[in-house]
């Protein structure tokens, strides 16, 4: 991608680059971000979250990503002039909030988050150790994108049903890395 972008810029070719972050959705092929939470919740396992869990992340429904990609048609010249667009929702949630929303979607009221020192690494945690989100403000301003139509909290009930349908409840899991990072914290 970087080589193509460099080539296009050097040769004056018009192009637009969208940079999506943490996508989920019915037509997405990436399930592990949110599955990580359900894998532990449905098995009564603690959720090892690095740091204090307040780190912010943007999780974007694939349909919102598609609408942002299509928004280039609103003003192709502006798109080419801007060139790069962050592609994501502006609805930020913390890692702990994702845990609470997933628990609610699964009907689980008794769950445990265990925070650990991020210097121990990620273990199997699906996100970065720090805040990681993008702002779609430029796409809104330059392309007239109206913003996301989906929210994670509203999407989690169907996501959880999809998790079950994909065999999530029946997966064999050992949580070795979770246990290692949590035992190092004690």
LINWO-V505210 format. One record per backbone hydrogen bond with DSSP energy under -1.0 kcal/mol. NH is the residue of the N-H (numbers start at 0). CO is the residue of the C=O. Records with the same first field share a line. If there is no record, write none. Layout:
NH: CO, CO
This chain:
4: 0
5: 1
6: 2
7: 3
8: 4
9: 5
10: 6
11: 8
12: 7
16: 82
18: 84
20: 86
23: 59
27: 24
34: 30
35: 31
37: 33
38: 34
39: 35
40: 36
41: 37
43: 40
44: 39
46: 111
48: 113
50: 115
56: 92
57: 131
59: 21
61: 23
64: 60
65: 61
66: 62
67: 63
68: 64
69: 65
70: 66
71: 68
72: 69
73: 70
78: 74
79: 75
80: 76
81: 77
82: 78
83: 81
84: 16
86: 18
91: 89
92: 56
94: 54
95: 52
97: 93
98: 94
99: 95
100: 96
101: 97
102: 98
103: 99
104: 100
105: 101
106: 103
107: 102
113: 46
115: 48
119: 116
120: 117
124: 121
131: 55
139: 135
140: 136
141: 137
142: 138
144: 138
154: 150
155: 151
158: 154
159: 155
160: 156
161: 157
162: 158
163: 159
164: 160
165: 161
166: 163
167: 162
169: 166
178: 174
179: 175
180: 176
181: 177
182: 178
183: 179
